Amino acid sequence: MVASTTSASSSRLLLPGQPLSSTLATKPGKPQLELGLGTYSRGDYILSSLVGYETRFPSTPDSAPSSSSRSQAPKSETVSISGVENRFVVPRPDSTVIARVTRVTPRQAYLSILIVDGQPCGSSSSTSSTFVQSGLGNHAAGEGEGIDFQGVVRSQDVRSTEKDKVKLADCFRPGDIVRATVISLGDARSYYLSTAANHLGVIYALSATSAGESSNAHQGPGWNIAGNQMVPISWNQMIDPITGIVENRKCAKPDSI
């Protein structure tokens, strides 16, 4: 019968492939170890296959007589890995991502990926910096806070029709929040993303022409971040509900429709 209490034998955070503090070799007076969740063996070594802490479950035989006090000592222990939720999120082909547009050129738009399949990238300064400060951030996305996975939407991946007529300046602007899907791992720097579907495209944008005049701000479409939130009126247009000004975007179909 497995005891109801568990004891973590090590406070050291283990990563996949790291050895545990014990081995399968049985020493005199020590209980025999059995492999549990998140562990595997290689030779006499017990290795971790998950991110977490080493935990042992003492066990005693079900038929142990209650009159014998020495039968209370466990004859075997099950060692497992538990205690830390896996926050290492990595985009994969066909993953749905939420990203912010950082730069737009005539041939492609550059995006910073913030959310992958509904899970935030922990290293992003716009998601949760607590993970980074505690050492649990998504360091696969970068070496520190504010470094995210990078994505690229090429002009041929914006929409599925009339690809040769796409003007990226009329589809995305810096600061827009975009829903896209990963079509390939791309090059060494960026993932290749696509918005060629009705439910993909800009889901949040601010009007670049509705903000007040500012002498020290970047002028021109896409650089003014103090505008009003716009709403889509078609697949390629959004409107500022306050001023009525219409701007071009490649819009995602609203979830309510």
Secondary structure as UniProt FT lines:
FT   STRAND          7..8
FT   TURN            16..17
FT   STRAND          19..23
FT   TURN            28..29
FT   STRAND          32..35
FT   TURN            37..38
FT   STRAND          39..42
FT   TURN            43..44
FT   STRAND          45..48
FT   STRAND          52..59
FT   TURN            62..63
FT   TURN            66..67
FT   HELIX           69..72
FT   STRAND          76..82
FT   TURN            93..94
FT   STRAND          96..104
FT   STRAND          108..116
FT   TURN            117..118
FT   STRAND          119..120
FT   TURN            122..123
FT   TURN            125..127
FT   HELIX           129..133
FT   TURN            134..135
FT   HELIX           139..141
FT   TURN            145..146
FT   STRAND          149..154
FT   HELIX           155..157
FT   HELIX           163..165
FT   HELIX           168..170
FT   TURN            174..175
FT   STRAND          177..184
FT   STRAND          191..194
FT   TURN            198..199
FT   STRAND          201..204
FT   TURN            215..216
FT   TURN            221..223
FT   STRAND          231..234
FT   TURN            235..236
FT   STRAND          237..239
FT   TURN            241..243
FT   STRAND          246..248
FT   TURN            255..256
//
